[in-house]
């Protein structure tokens, strides 16, 4: 019994530590999104969509800026690979949005508008984070 309590305490400690660490690394765009969503006037479907699409615009700007920062740091082969990968990602994103619209866009209820906005945001954010990670791990030239 004591061992189970010890394991539970250990697990909770790691859970809270991980949550605190994740919170420390939260991107300013996500912080702004959270603050926007927390405002009383944005606790409607229209408000939540507005906050989410505003964050999407910021993630898109960040993605493009990171992409532009990456290009001059790469050799010719890596640059070609990045350009090709990015073009393929854009096609993927468009097809994924078509899927999201075909499924969630047909669902009843306004909450699906928020779900759609969040899913589209996630696509762009995930790609921006991937490109940032690549930029951060490149050896200095």
C-alpha positions in Angstrom: 0.0 0.0 0.0 2.8 2.4 0.9 4.5 1.6 -2.4 1.4 2.4 -4.4 1.1 5.7 -2.6 4.8 6.4 -3.3 4.3 5.7 -7.0 1.2 7.9 -7.1 3.0 10.7 -5.5 5.9 10.3 -7.9 3.6 10.2 -10.9 1.8 13.4 -9.7 5.1 15.1 -9.2 6.3 14.3 -12.7 2.9 15.4 -14.1 3.0 18.7 -12.4 6.6 19.3 -13.4 5.9 18.5 -17.0 2.9 20.8 -17.0 4.9 23.6 -15.5 7.7 23.1 -18.0 5.3 23.0 -20.9 3.7 26.2 -19.6 7.1 28.0 -19.4 7.8 27.2 -23.1 4.4 28.4 -24.3 4.7 30.5 -27.4 3.6 34.1 -27.1 1.0 33.5 -29.9 -0.6 30.8 -27.7 -0.5 33.1 -24.7 -2.3 35.8 -26.6 -4.8 33.2 -27.9 -5.5 32.0 -24.4 -6.0 35.6 -23.1 -8.3 36.4 -26.1 -10.4 33.3 -25.4 -10.6 34.1 -21.7 -12.2 37.4 -22.3 -15.9 37.3 -21.6 -16.9 38.9 -25.0 -15.0 36.1 -26.8 -16.9 33.2 -25.1 -19.2 32.9 -28.1 -18.7 30.9 -31.3 -17.9 34.1 -33.2 -15.5 35.3 -30.5 -13.7 32.0 -30.3 -13.4 31.8 -34.0 -12.1 35.3 -34.2 -9.4 34.6 -31.5 -8.4 31.4 -33.2 -8.2 32.8 -36.7 -6.2 35.8 -35.4 -3.7 33.3 -33.9 -3.7 31.4 -37.2 -2.6 34.5 -39.0 0.2 35.0 -36.5 1.4 31.4 -36.8 1.3 31.7 -40.6 3.5 34.9 -40.3 5.9 33.0 -38.0 6.0 30.0 -40.3 6.8 32.2 -43.3 9.5 34.2 -41.4 11.1 31.0 -40.2 11.1 29.5 -43.7 12.7 32.6 -45.1 15.3 32.5 -42.3 16.1 28.9 -43.1 16.7 29.2 -46.8 20.0 31.2 -46.7 21.4 28.8 -44.1 21.1 25.7 -46.2 23.3 24.3 -48.9 21.9 23.9 -52.4 20.7 20.4 -51.9 19.1 21.1 -48.5 17.5 24.3 -49.9 15.9 22.3 -52.8 14.6 19.7 -50.3 13.1 22.4 -48.1 11.4 24.1 -51.0 10.0 20.8 -52.2 8.9 19.8 -48.8 7.2 23.1 -48.2 5.3 23.0 -51.5 4.2 19.4 -50.6 3.1 20.6 -47.1 1.0 23.4 -48.6 -0.7 20.9 -50.9 -1.2 18.6 -47.9 -2.6 21.5 -45.8 -5.1 22.4 -48.6 -6.3 18.8 -48.8 -6.5 18.4 -45.1 -8.6 21.6 -44.9 -10.9 20.1 -47.6 -11.3 17.0 -45.4 -12.0 19.1 -42.3 -14.6 21.1 -44.2 -16.2 18.0 -45.6 -16.5 16.5 -42.2 -16.9 19.2 -39.5 -18.3 21.7 -42.0 -21.3 19.5 -42.5 -21.9 18.8 -38.8 -24.8 20.4 -37.0 -24.1 23.0 -34.3 -22.0 26.1 -34.2 -19.3 24.4 -32.0 -18.0 22.7 -35.1 -16.9 26.1 -36.5 -14.6 26.4 -33.5 -13.4 22.9 -34.0 -12.6 23.6 -37.6 -10.8 26.8 -36.7 -8.7 25.0 -34.1 -7.8 22.1 -36.5 -6.7 24.5 -39.2 -4.7 26.5 -36.6 -3.0 23.2 -35.5 -1.9 22.4 -39.0 -0.1 25.7 -39.4 1.3 25.8 -35.9 2.7 22.3 -36.1 4.5 23.1 -39.3 5.8 26.4 -37.9 7.2 24.6 -34.9 8.8 22.0 -37.1 10.6 24.7 -39.1 11.6 26.5 -36.0 13.1 23.3 -34.6 15.0 22.8 -37.8 16.3 26.3 -37.7 17.4 26.0 -34.1 19.2 22.8 -34.6 21.2 23.8 -37.7 24.9 24.1 -37.0 26.2 27.7 -37.1 27.7 28.6 -40.5 
